[in-house]
Every structure is written in structure tokens, then in C-alpha cells.
């Protein structure tokens, strides 16, 4: 009768190192990182654990739900300029943690946040002030990409683009101004993606303030688009 018993097929389940389990669960709870992201962090710590094993552990601990229907990979062409300071991206977004307006400048090549600030108003003056802070810390970008927001662009037909406060400041500094396509947020997608990351990860309560988050983002957080390196490493 023993020959009729069901036998499990396939490889036996890998038993994870307890220290690795603690690190995996901590990273998920503190930052909300996915399995692939955690896999790369563990590699730097000397653990070789596949993202599938990491995902199984998180499922067992009710930290993620099984993805029964895998999404098809999206097809798009991601542009990236070859050198730091070839282009900076900037924008404004509502900061839900302070009830104010947040603006950042992010380098196209490295994803480094070169300057940031929280203000009562999203104004051209504050936009230009942040640009100068970034230049003082990391050098001058050759160009800056923005959307058609009123801080950067004259939306009234009677005003010449060359006479806007932001464009005048860029001309004085010798910086080119590129405008994202209307109704195409992907054009300025690097800064939009940053805002999503900030609002998602800061909400988990792992940072004392926005300065701590920005330091983590620039110096410690691995970026998939950078081959799982940090902006500072790039």
C-alpha cells in the first residue's frame, strides 16, 4: 500500500537562513520593497536568495498576496542621457505629510535628488531658488525639463516665453529649457516616479523627516533602473 501514497514532486522547499528571514521581513515592513529589490539588497549582505523564495516568505507572513495572474511586461522606450548634469527634471507635487507643496530637482542619469524643498506656494521664485541650491551642491545642469506649469511656462498668449521669470533665470545661467509633451506625463516621468516613491515609502513611518528620506533615497536605496545601485554610486 505504501507504493500508492502520493509523493511530492519537484525540488524540496529551501529552508532560509533565520537571519535572512528577519532581514527580508524587516525590509518589507519598513520600506515596502518588492522581492526583486530585496534580492539585490541581500546580495550585498552576502545572502544568495532568489526573489521567488523571498516572495514565498512574504506570502507566508501575509505581507503580499499571491500574484496568480502575472502582468505582461510593458513595452516602452526609456530614454536616458549619458552623463550626470546633462539634464535635470523638476516639478511640484502636493505633500500629504505636511499639507504643503514639495518640489525637487532630479538628475536624469543618476536619479540623484540635487535639491528639494517644501513651501506654502509652488512659485517661480521658489523653483529658481531650488535650482540655485542644486547648482551649489552638484554643479550646473546643461538643461532642465519641466511641464507646462505656470512656474515654468507662460500659459497666457500675451506673454512671451522668453520673458517668463523661469526662462530668464535659465538664460542667465546658460541652461536650456525643455518642455514635456502636453498630456504625456511619461516625458517627465523620472520626477513623477520619485513623487510616487516618496509618498508610498515615507508613509510607512520609517523616517523621522524628509531630510532622512532624501539621504536614504540618494545614498542607500537601490534603484532597479540603475542596475540596483544607488544614485550616489552612479
TAWO-V463789 format. One record per backbone hydrogen bond with DSSP energy under -0.5 kcal/mol. NH is the residue of the N-H (numbers start at 1). CO is the residue of the C=O. E is the energy in kcal/mol with one decimal. If there is no record, write none. Layout:
nh:NH co:CO e:E
nh:NH co:CO e:E
//
This chain:
nh:4 co:1 e:-1.7
nh:5 co:2 e:-1.4
nh:16 co:14 e:-0.7
nh:21 co:17 e:-2.4
nh:22 co:18 e:-2.2
nh:23 co:19 e:-2.1
nh:24 co:20 e:-2.8
nh:25 co:21 e:-2.5
nh:26 co:22 e:-2.1
nh:27 co:23 e:-2.6
nh:28 co:24 e:-2.1
nh:29 co:25 e:-2.3
nh:30 co:26 e:-2.8
nh:31 co:27 e:-2.2
nh:32 co:27 e:-0.8
nh:32 co:28 e:-1.3
nh:33 co:27 e:-0.9
nh:38 co:34 e:-2.4
nh:39 co:35 e:-2.5
nh:40 co:36 e:-1.6
nh:41 co:37 e:-1.7
nh:42 co:38 e:-2.6
nh:43 co:39 e:-1.6
nh:44 co:40 e:-1.3
nh:45 co:41 e:-0.8
nh:45 co:42 e:-0.6
nh:46 co:43 e:-1.2
nh:47 co:42 e:-2.8
nh:49 co:47 e:-0.8
nh:54 co:50 e:-2.0
nh:55 co:51 e:-2.6
nh:56 co:52 e:-2.3
nh:57 co:53 e:-2.1
nh:58 co:54 e:-2.2
nh:59 co:55 e:-2.3
nh:60 co:56 e:-2.4
nh:61 co:57 e:-1.3
nh:62 co:59 e:-1.8
nh:63 co:58 e:-3.1
nh:64 co:58 e:-0.8
nh:68 co:66 e:-1.3
nh:70 co:68 e:-0.8
nh:76 co:74 e:-0.6
nh:78 co:76 e:-0.7
nh:79 co:77 e:-0.7
nh:86 co:83 e:-1.6
nh:88 co:143 e:-2.1
nh:89 co:106 e:-2.8
nh:90 co:145 e:-1.8
nh:91 co:104 e:-1.0
nh:93 co:102 e:-2.3
nh:95 co:100 e:-3.2
nh:96 co:94 e:-0.8
nh:98 co:95 e:-1.0
nh:99 co:95 e:-2.4
nh:100 co:95 e:-0.6
nh:101 co:119 e:-3.1
nh:102 co:93 e:-3.2
nh:103 co:117 e:-2.3
nh:104 co:91 e:-1.2
nh:105 co:115 e:-2.2
nh:106 co:89 e:-2.5
nh:107 co:112 e:-2.6
nh:108 co:87 e:-2.7
nh:111 co:107 e:-2.0
nh:114 co:105 e:-1.8
nh:114 co:112 e:-0.9
nh:115 co:105 e:-1.1
nh:117 co:103 e:-2.0
nh:119 co:101 e:-2.9
nh:123 co:121 e:-1.3
nh:127 co:123 e:-1.8
nh:128 co:124 e:-2.5
nh:129 co:125 e:-2.2
nh:130 co:126 e:-2.1
nh:131 co:127 e:-1.7
nh:132 co:128 e:-2.1
nh:133 co:129 e:-1.8
nh:134 co:130 e:-2.4
nh:135 co:131 e:-2.1
nh:136 co:132 e:-2.2
nh:137 co:133 e:-1.6
nh:138 co:134 e:-2.8
nh:139 co:135 e:-2.0
nh:142 co:85 e:-3.0
nh:144 co:176 e:-2.3
nh:145 co:88 e:-2.8
nh:146 co:178 e:-2.1
nh:152 co:149 e:-1.8
nh:153 co:149 e:-2.3
nh:155 co:153 e:-0.9
nh:159 co:156 e:-1.8
nh:163 co:160 e:-1.6
nh:164 co:161 e:-1.4
nh:168 co:164 e:-2.4
nh:169 co:165 e:-1.9
nh:170 co:166 e:-2.2
nh:171 co:167 e:-2.5
nh:172 co:168 e:-2.2
nh:173 co:169 e:-1.7
nh:174 co:170 e:-1.0
nh:174 co:171 e:-0.6
nh:175 co:170 e:-2.7
nh:176 co:142 e:-2.4
nh:178 co:144 e:-2.9
nh:178 co:176 e:-0.5
nh:180 co:146 e:-3.1
nh:184 co:181 e:-1.6
nh:187 co:184 e:-1.9
nh:188 co:185 e:-0.8
nh:189 co:186 e:-2.0
nh:191 co:188 e:-0.7
nh:192 co:188 e:-1.4
nh:193 co:189 e:-2.7
nh:194 co:190 e:-1.5
nh:195 co:191 e:-2.0
nh:196 co:192 e:-1.7
nh:197 co:193 e:-2.4
nh:198 co:194 e:-3.0
nh:199 co:195 e:-2.5
nh:200 co:196 e:-2.1
nh:201 co:197 e:-2.8
nh:202 co:198 e:-2.5
nh:203 co:199 e:-0.6
nh:204 co:201 e:-1.1
nh:205 co:202 e:-1.7
nh:206 co:201 e:-0.5
nh:213 co:209 e:-1.6
nh:214 co:210 e:-2.7
nh:215 co:211 e:-2.1
nh:216 co:212 e:-2.2
nh:217 co:213 e:-3.0
nh:218 co:214 e:-2.4
nh:219 co:215 e:-2.5
nh:220 co:216 e:-2.2
nh:221 co:216 e:-2.9
nh:223 co:229 e:-2.1
nh:226 co:223 e:-1.3
nh:227 co:224 e:-1.7
nh:228 co:223 e:-2.2
nh:229 co:223 e:-0.8
nh:231 co:217 e:-0.6
nh:232 co:218 e:-2.3
nh:234 co:230 e:-2.0
//
